Amino acid sequence: MRTALRSLAFAAALLAVPAAMAQTSDRDAVDRIMQTFLAAYPTADGAAVSQVFHKDGVMIGYSPARGSALLQRTGQELAEGFNGTPAANEAQRKRTYEIVDIAENLAAVRVNLDYPGWRGVDYIVLLKTDGQWQMISKTWTGVLTSNTP
């Protein structure tokens, strides 16, 4: 009986290993995508954004500082906005992110943005299609702050 239970426990552990490895490799892949995306800001590297953000993906957001309308762009338009000229205050901008969840071929990431005079949050959704992770949507919001230089 003990041998049978040990064998069953060993078999269950072996079955769990590929799932755990897949989760880790998916998390690593999502982490690499986010690192590439955030590294594009200091250099305004549109090619890097194109690499990680699906061209037909969507960015949509709202900030009272930018008026009352929702702002919306495709992934391609977002990448085109990274034109090689970073924001004048880029050195003072801070960005951090947290991978909130990964479920099968879907991942959610929260990005905290702390800019001079503005604080915001992005929620980024990534999809894994044909074995490749890409950003499919970026939704953001922000507020003016008093931390202007």
N, C-alpha and C positions, 0 to 999 in steps of 0.2 A: 504493500500500500504506500509506504513512504517513497519507494523508488518511483512509483507511478506519479505521485504528487510532485516529486522533484522534476521528473521528466516533463510533466505538464507545465510547471512553473518555468522551466528552462525554455520550452517551446514558446510560451507566451512572451518571455523576455526577448527571444529572437525575433518574434513577429513585431514587437514594439520598436526594435532598433531602426528598421527602415523608415518608419513614420517619424521617429524622433530626428533622424538624420535629415529627412526631407524638410521638416520644420526648421531645423537649424540652417540648412542650405538656403531655404526660402528666406529666412530672416536675414541671412548674410547678403543675399541678392538684393533684397529690399533696402538694406542698409547701404550697400554700394550705390544703388540708384539715388538714394537721398544724398549721400556724400557728393556724388557727381553733380546733382542738381544744385545743392547749396554752394558748391565750389564754383559754379558758373557765375554767381553774383559778383564777386570781387573783380572779375575780369570781363564781365558782361559777355560771356562766351555762348553765343547762340547755337553753335555746333554741339556743345555739350548738352544744352537743353533739348535740341532736336533728337539727340541720342536717347534720352530717357523719357521724354514726354511724347506720347502718341500724337501724330500730326492732326488727327481728327478728335483728339481729346478736347476738353473744355476747361477754361478757367472762368470762373464767375465770382464776383464779389461786390461788396458794398462797404463804403466808408463815408460817414457824414462829411469828412474833410474833402471828399471829391465830388460832392453834390448828391442829389437824391436818386440818381439813376443807378441801376445795376450795371456794372461793367462786365463785359463778356468778350472772350477771345478764344479762338481755337488754339490747339497746341502749336500749330505752325505760326500763328500770329504772335503767340507768347515768345517763341524762340526768336522771331524776327525783331522783337523788342530788345533782345540782348545783342546790341549792335557794336560791341567792342568798347563802348564808353561807359564805364561804371558811374553810378551816382556820385555826385560831388562829395557827399558825406559818407561814402561807403566804409571808410576806416572806422567810423563810429557806430556802424550798424552791427547788431548782434542777432544771430539766428541759432536756435537750438531745435532739436526734434526728438520725438519719442514715437517709436513704432507701437501703436495702440493695439492692433490686432492683426493676425494673419489667419485666414480661414480658407483652406483649399487654394483657390487661385485668386484670392482677393486679399488686399492688405489696406489698412488705414493708418495714416501717420498724422500726428499733430505737430505743426511747426509753430514755435513761438518767435515773434518778431519784435525786437526792441530797437527802434530807430530814433534818432534825435527828433523830438516833436511828435512822434507817432508810435503807437504800440498796436500790434495786430496778431492775429492767429490765422493760420492756414490749416485746412484739413485736406490732405491729399489722399486720393484713392488710387491704388495701383492694381492692375489686372495682369495675370500671367496667362498668356495665350501662346500656343505653340512652343511652350517651354521657356518663354521670354517674359520677364517682368517689364512693364512700362507704366508710367503715370498716365492715368486716363482722365482724372479730374483734379482740379485745385479750386477749392472754395475758400474765400478769405473774407475777413472783416477787420476793422481797426478803428482806433479812436485817437484823436489828438491828445497829446500830453504836454506837460509844461517842461519837459526835459530838453528844450531847444538849446543849442550851444550859444 
